[in-house]
Every structure is written in C-alpha cells, then in structure tokens.
Amino acid sequence: MTGYLNNGMREIMSRILEVRYTDLEEEKRLCQELLDRSVKQEDIYGTAFAWTYLGDYYIAVYDEENAGKCLLEAQNLIPEESDWDDLQLRFYSLFGIYHDMRADEENSIEYYLKAITVAERLNDVAGECIILNNLAFAFQRHRCYEEALNYYMKAYHLLSSEQEENPVRISILGNLAEVLLLMNRYEEASKYIEECDHTGSDSPQKKVLGYKNWCLYYAAAGEKEKAAAYAERILKNREVIDEEMLSAFATYYTLSQKMMDLGIAHYAKCFLMAMKETSVEDGVDQMQVLEDTTIRYELLFEPVSKHAEAYHRYYEKNQRFRTKVNNIIVNAMKSKIHLDQLVQQTEIMQSEQETLEREVNLDELTGVYSRRYLEALLRDKTNENARKKMAIIILDVDYFKEYNDYYGHLKGDTALREIARCLLDNRQEGISSCRYGGDEFVCVCEGLGVEAVESFIKSIRESLHLKALPHEKSHCSDEVTLSIGYAADEEKAQVEMHLLFQLADQALYQSKRSGRNTYSRKRVDMI
C-alpha cells in the first residue's frame, strides 16, 4: 500500500474515528474526502478505510442499499490474510450489522464471529465486548432472551477480568439489566443497575443511563410514580441521549412503550415526540416502528371518536411503507446476484416473513391473536362496503392487579394463558379472539346472532369456572373471574365498528358497576 503515512490522510482517518458517534454528516464528508485522495494516490488501505466507514455512515442512517454497496467495495480491497487487523475488525463488525439489518442471521453471525477472532488476536477486550453486545442485541430483538443474556454475560465476565475500568462496561451492565427486566427477573436486574450506578466516573452519560435503567425497572414492577419521576429526569437530560445517535431512537421507543403500559399519557407522548425528532426520515424500519407506536398511543389515550381517523392514516402510511420495503427487497436481490447468493437470500427473506407474520398476528404470552391483528381486523371490517352482522365482546379479568400483587407476575401470566385457553377451546367459525393488552381480551364475532354470542360467553365463563383458579384477593369470588361486555348488530340496526367497540366497552363497565363476575349487553337499537 502507498500513501498511508501521508500525514494529511492519517489526520482524516483520525477525525473520522472521532466524529462517527457524534456527527454523521461530518463522517460522510471526511470519508468522501479520504476516498478522493486515496484513489488519486492509488492507496489501497486508505480506499478500503474510506469505503468501510462510508458503510458505517449508511448503516447509521438505515440506508441498507448504500451500506451494502460501500461494504462490498471494502471487501474487495481488504485481504483475508493481512496486517490490517484494526480495519478488518471494524469491517467484519459492520458487515455483521449490515446482514443483521437484512434479517440474514446466518451471514450476520459468521461476520460477528470473524470479528471476535480478530479482536482476540489484537487482545482488544473492548472491541470483543462490543461485538458480543451486537450479537446479544440481535437475539434480544428476536425475543430470544436466554440467548441474548448468554452473550451479554460473556461480555460482562470479560470486562470483569480487566484491571482497568472500561467505558464499555457501563453499556453492558445497562443491557444486562434491560434483558433481565424483559425476562421478569427484577431482583437480578436491580443488582446490575446498582452496579452500573457505582461503576466509573459520574459522567452525564452514565447518570442518564442510570435514570433509564431505573425508569424501566420501576415500570416493569408497576410502580408508576417512581417510573414517572425517572422519566422526568430523562427528559430534562435529553441532550445526553441525543448525542448517541445510533441508539437514541431505540431508547425513546422502549421508554414510550413502558409509559403506555403504565397508562401515563404525558410521558408516553413526550417520548413519542422524541422518537419523531431522532428518527431517520428514510429509515423504513424506524418509520414503521414510529407509526406503530403512534397508533398505539392514539388508541390508548385519544377519544374513541378519533380512532377511525387514526386507523385510516395508519393504513395509508402502511401502504407507502410497503412500497419502500418492496424497493429495498428488489435492490437487495440485485446485490445478492453480485454475491452469487440470490437463492439463499430469497429463502432467508421468506423465512423471516413467515416468522414476522407469526410474531405480528399472535400474542406471544397467550397464543391468541395480537392487538395488532385486532386493529387490522377492525380496520378491514370498517372498510367493507357490505358486511355481515358483527358483535364485539370485551373481557376483563376481575381484580387482576390484586391477583398479581398477591400471587406474583408469573402466576398472573399463567392465569392469562388459562383464560386464553378457554377462548381457544371454545372457538368457532366467525370468532376471532385477541389480547387487547394487559388483562383485557377482545373477541370479534362475524355472522353470529345475539343468542350465539351469549352462548359463546357462557361457554367461556363455564370453562374458566371449571379451572377453578384461586383468587383470594378478589372481592367478587374466591376464584379468577371475568367481567364481560358486548354489543351486537341487530337485524335492522347496524353501526360502525368503532361505535360497536365503544358500546361493548360501555357494557363492560356496566358489568363492573354491577359487582363484576357477570356479562352485560349494550343494545345497538337503543342508541
């Protein structure tokens, strides 16, 4: 290679490494300047370096197509056997992230493992831990929490063996705590949060990470006031989170979801707005997540009268996303032709699509349909010009908070699964049973009359009674029971789906006011 000792080029490389986490556009400009100089001087190392970090830039802005092009250029220049270990380490790590973006887990893991080998050769513990963290996060994103925990723990033990304090340790501790919270292992999570609080210097970054960790902890534990207090601290220090451009959006997404889980509208909206401000306009994945979060917020906190408008807007944006995704898939296929791996990539994409459909359509905990499926079903029925008679049933577990407080969240999850089993065991054609959220279920019935709907409700109540799940803290029974409300189209009176849902909700509260453990109906022909 020639020209690597050129001071001007070396200075550009150093600047690229300095700004890549704080100023993406400056990273891009510097990479293009380095590329121009390196090509003119026929400097292979400088050219490979420039292409690698241009790939880094495009990954950061979620531009999969250009990221792939840049990294393929770098791959053609970086020999497998060379003394360019530092550059190889970065390239393998980025190529792993790139394949992870494409849902190509096989190639992703292959390059992550190559990167780990180079990091071990360099004795770069921090670099190895960052790659282990990427591996863990990939599993976490696919909800394989045990596998994610395994790789986070490997990174944690590696760093524990280091004599000097490593700044990567704080991130690993935070991620360990987060995945343990997702697994409902609260005591273990708190241990790592406390360790994170006492690790390293009192930098603003560490302080805000602590706020985030405790906010998620108290949210998972259902302690609204404490979670809200930490949410307020986070918002007062937003500039610290925003500095981490690659993770800010994901951080705000997690916090927004937790605030919605707790029913805290103010902070849910604040974090939703933060998501909008830190999202990448051309990042299809982020835009989809943003819209999913927005529709969830609107359905939770906006008046029911605005729900139809929200569904309509969500549907239109989804159509645009699909067009963008299709374009990305086409470009990805073209790239794979150059790599002679088109058939393999198509199989991976099909497998990922099937997995995605299962994840989207089914609630992970209970096995009934998910809320997202319910929203799509209601939207479809709303848009039908001529539909069959419809009925909506809303079921709510009586005194479920008291049940969780007394028996624990694991028993609570078991109770929800048993209720879902009652719904599934009594399923029949025309009835779609969904988990709406928390301890609430919704059944959408198509083509069933009032008698058939009530017969279905009675079957569910009887099935649950036969299970005799004890509930010592219930004020209406000594076992787990349901309050149920429903509304159904009449022979000569049909209403819009959103109104039918609203009427069923009113019927549910009528059941609760009547002492719970009963069912009520709100007549359509009486409105």
N, C-alpha and C positions, 0 to 999 in steps of 0.2 A: 504494500500500500504506500501511497505517496501523499505528502502534504499534511499528515496527521499532526506533526509537530509545529505546523503553522500556528502561531500564537492567536491570530485572528479567529481561525476556525475552532481552536481549543476554547477560546473565550465564549464563542457562540454556543458550543456544547454545554459549557458550564452554566450559561444563562438559561438554556432550555431546561436543565435539571432543576434550576432554582424556581422557575415560574410555572412548571407544569401543573402544580396543585393550586395555584393562586390566580393565574391569568392565562386562560386557554387561548385567547386570540393572539397574545404575545408569543406563546409557544408555537402556534401555527406560523406566525410571521418569521420567527427565528429559524424554524425548520426549513421553510422555503428559501430563506437566505443561505442557509448552510447547504442545501441541495444544489442551488445555483453555483456556489463556489466549488463544491466538491466535484460536480460534473465537469466544470471547466478545467479543474486541475487533475481530473481522472483519479480522484482519491476514492477508492472503493469503500474504505472504512467510513469516511465522512458521509458518503452517499447512503450507505446502509444505516448509519445512525439517523440521518435525516428522515429516511422512509419509515424507520421504526417509530420515531417519536411523532411523525405525522399520523401514523396509525394510532398512537396513543391519544392524540387530539381527537380524531374522528370517533374513537371509542367513547371518549368523554362526552361528546355531543350526540351520541347514539346514532351516528351515521354509519350503519353497518356496511353498506356498499363500498364507500370510500376507504373505510378502515381495512376491509379485505384487500382492496387493490394495493394500498400502501404496504401492508404487511407481506403480501406476495412479492412485491418488488424487493423488500428487505430480505425475504427468504432466499431469493435467487442470488443474493450477494454475500450472505453470511455462510461460510463453510462449516460443516458439522465439526470438523477437526481443525481448530484454530486456537490462537491465544487471545481471542476476543471474548473472554468469559463474561465480562461485565455486560457487554452488548447482547450476548447470547441469552443471559439471564433475563434481561428486560424483554427481548424478543419473544422467548418461549412463554413468559408470563402473559404478555399482551395477546399472543396468539391463542393461549388458553382462554382468556377472557373473550376474545372475538368468537371462538367456536361456542363458548357458553352463551353468548348473545344469540347465536343461531340455533340454539337448542340442540347442538351437536355434542352431546355429552362425551361420546367416545373419544373424539379428537381433542376435546377440551381437557379431559383427564390426561391424555397422552402428553400434551404440551406442558401441563402443570407438573407432571412427574419429571419431565426433562428439565424443567426449571429448578425443581428441588435438587436434582442431581448436580446441576451447575452450582447452586447455592452451597451445597455441602462441600463441593470441591474448593470453593472460594472461602469456606468457613464463614459464610455470611448468614449468621443466625437470623438477623432481622429480615433479610430477603426471603429466607426459607419460611419464616413465620408468616410473612405477608402472603406467600403463595398458599400455604396451608389454610390461611384465613379465607382466601378466594375459593379454595376447594370446599371448605366448610359452608361458606355462604351459598354456593351453588346447590348443595344438598338442602340447606335451610329453605331456599326459595321454593324447592320442590316438596317441602314439608317432610323431608326425611331427617327429623330432628336428632335421632340417635346417631346417625352417621355424621351429621354436622357437629354434634357435640364431641364425637371422637376426634375429629381434626382440630377443633378449637383446643381440646385438651392437649393434643400433641404439641401445638404451638405454645400453649401455656407452660408445659413442662420444659420445653426447650429454653424458653426465656427464663424460667426459674433457675436453670443451671448457670446462667450468666452472672458473672461477678458484678458487672456494671449495670446500672438501670437503663433500660431500653424504652424509648418512647412508644414503640410498637406494643409494648406490654399493656398499656392503658386501653388501646383499641381491642386487644384480645380479651381483656377482662370484661369490657363492656359487651362484646359479642357473646361471650360465655354466659353472662347474666341474662342477656336477651333470649337466647335459645332455651335456657333453663326455665324462664318465665313462660315461654310458649309451651313447654312441657309440663307446666303447673308444678314445678319443683321450686317453690317460693323460698324455702329456707336456704337451699344451696345457692340460689340466685343472689339472695341478700349477702351471703358471705363474699361473693366476688365483687359485688357493688361496694361493700365496705373496704375490701382490699384495694379496689380501684381508687377509692377516696383517699387512701393512705399511701398511694404509690406516686413517686416522682414529685416534681415541683408543683406549686399551686398556680399553674398556668390557666388562662381563661378557657382554653380548650378542654382541659381536664375538669374544670369546675362545671362547665356546661354539660359535658358528658355525664358527670355525676347527677346533675339535675334531670337529664333524660332518663338515666337508669332508675332513679328513684320514682320518677313520674310513671314509668312503665310498671315498676314493681307495685306501687300503690294502686294503679289502675287494675292490674291483674288481680290484686287482693280485694278489689271492690271498694277501696277507701277513697271516696270521691273528693272529699275536702283536701286531703293530703296530695292527691294526684293533681288537683286543680292548682294548689299552691306552687307545686313544682312546674306546672305548665306556665304559670305566670312568670316565674323566674327565667324559663327558657325563652319566652317571647321578649323579655327585656334584654336578652343577650343574643338576639337573632344574628347579629353581625358575625359572631364567632362560628355559628353553624354554617352560615352562608359562605364563609371562607373555604370550607370543604366542599367544593363544587360537585365532586363526584358522588357525595353521599347525602347532601342536603335534602334533595327531593325525597329520598327513601326515608330519611329521619322524620320529615314532616308528615309523610304518608302514615308511618307507624303511629305517630302521636295523634293524628287526626282520627284514625280508626279507633284508638283506645278511648279518646274523648267521646266518640259516638257510642261506643259500647257502654260508657257510663251515663250517656244521656246528657252530657254537658255541651249544650249548643254553642255557647260563646267561644270556648276554646277549640271546639271542633271546627268552627268556621275560621278562626284565626289561623289554624294550621293548614286548613284547606287553601286559604288565600296565600299562605307561604309556599304551598306546593305549586300554585299557579305562577308565582313570581320566580321560582327556582327551576321550573321545568324548561326543557329544551323544545322549542317550537316545532322542530322537525322530528323530534323523537317520538315515533309512533307508540312505542310501549308506554312511555310516560304519559302521553296524551290519553291513551286508553285508560290507564290507571286513574288519571285525573278525572275523567268523565265518570268512571265507575264510582269514585269517591264522592263526586258532586251529586250524582243521582241518589246515592245512599243518604247523604246529608239532607237533601230536599225531601225525601220520603219520610225521614225521621222527624224533621223539625219544621218544614213548611206546611201551611194549611192544606188539607186534602183537596181543596178546590184548585190548587195549583199543580197537583200531581199529573194530571193528563198532559198539561203543557210541558212538564219536565220529561215525561215519557217520550213525547213527540220530539223534543230537542235531542234527547239521548239517542233515539233511533236514527235521526238524521246524521248525527256525528258518527255513529257506529258505521253507517254506510260509507262515509268518507274514509274512516279508518281501514275498512276492508279493502277499499281501492288502493290505499297506500301499501297495505300489507301485501296485496297481490303483486304490486310493482316490485316490492322488496324481494318477494319469493322468486319472481322472474329473473331479477338481477343476480340473485344468489345462485340460481340454477346455471346461469351463464358462467359465473365464476367457477362453479364446480366442473363445468365442461373443461375449462383450462386446467383444472387439477385432476381430470380424468376420474372423478368420483361422483358423477351425477346420479347413478343408480343408488348408491349408498345414501346420499343426501336425501333423495326422494323418500326412501324408506324411513329415515330418521324423522323427516318432516311429517309423514303420515302417522307415525307412532306418537309423535308429540301432539299432533292434532287430536288423536283419539284420547290421549291422556288428558289434554286440556278440556275436551268435551265432558269427560267423566268428572273432572275436578269442578268444572263450572256448573254442571247440571245436578250434582249430588252434594248434599251436605256431608262434610267429612265425618262429623261426630255421629250422626244418627242414621245416615243411609237413605233418608227421604230426599225429595228434591230440594235444591238450594233456594235461597231467596232470589238469586239472580235468575234462576229458571222461572220462579213465580212471576217476577217482574216482566220477563219476556212473554210468558203465557198471557198475563193480563193485557199486555200491550197488543198482542196478536188478536185477542178477543175484542179489544176496544176498536181495532181497525177493521174487523169483519163487517161487511155490509149487511149480511143476513146470518144471524147465529141462532143456535139452539137455546132453549131455556137454560139459564145459568143460576147457580147458587154458590155462595161463598160462606164457608164455615171458619170461624176463628176460635182456636182453643188455647187456653192459658192455664198453666199449672198453678193450682191454689197454694199460696204461701210458699212459693219456691225459694225466695230469699231466706226465709226462716229454715227451710229444709237444708239449703247449702250451709248456712251458719252452724247448724246443729250437727249434720252428718258429714260435712266436708264437700268440696267441689268434685272429688272423684265419684262419690256416691250420687251427687247431683247429675253428673254426666251419665251415670248408669241409669238413673231414673228417666232422663230424656230419651235414652236409647230404648228403654222399655216402652215408653209412650209411643215412640216412632214405630216400634214393632207392632203395637196394637193397630196403628194406622195401616201398616203394610199387610198385616194378617187379614184385615177386613177390606182390603182394596177391591175395587170392582171397576168395570169399564166406565169411563167417563169421569172418574175421580182422580185428581192429582193432589197428593199430599206433600206439603212443603214445610220446611222450617223457616219461619219468618225472622227469627232472631231470638236469642236468649231462651226463654221458656215458652215461647209462643209459636204455634203451628197454624198453618192456613191450608184448608182444603178447597180446591176449585172443582165444582161439580158441573158437568155439562150434560144436558139432556135428561136430568133427573127431576122428578116432581117433588113436592114438599114431603109426601109420605116416604119416598125413597130416601130423601136426605135425612129425615128424622130417624128412619130405621138404621141408617149408617151411623148416626150419632149414638144411638142406643147401643149398637154393637161395640163401638169403641169404649163407651163407659162400662159395659159389662166385661169386656176383655181386660180393662185396667183393674176393675174390681177383683177379678179372679186372680190377678197377680198379687194383690194384697201387699203392696209396697208400704211398709210402715212409715208414718209421718207423725211423730209425737208432738211436733210444734204447730200442727195445723189447728185452726180454730173452727173447722167445719167437719172434720172427720179424723179418725185415727190412722188413715192410710192416704196415699197420694191420690188426689182427685183433680178434676178439671172443671173450670168454668168455660162455658161454650156459648157463642152467639152465632146466629146465622141469618142470612137474608136470601130469599129466592124469588126469581121471576114468577109472576102469576100468568095464568092463561091469557089474560087480556091486559097485562101490565108488565112491560119490560123496562129496565132502566140501564143507564150507562154503567160500565164495570166499576169505575171509580166510586160511583154513588152506591152501588151494591156492596162494595167493600166497606164504605163508610157506615152503611146501615148494619152490616154484620158486626162492626166494631161497636156500634151503639148497643146492639143486642148483647154483646159480651159484657159490657159494663152494667147492663140491666141484670145479668146473671150474678155479677159480683155484688151489686146492691141488694140482691135477693138472698144473700147469705152464701153464695158460691156453691160449688159442687152441684151445678144444675145447668140446664141449657135454656136459652131464650131465642125467640124469633122476632125480627123486626119486619113487619109486613110492608111489601112494596106498594100495595094498593092503598095504603093509608097515608102516604106522604103527599 
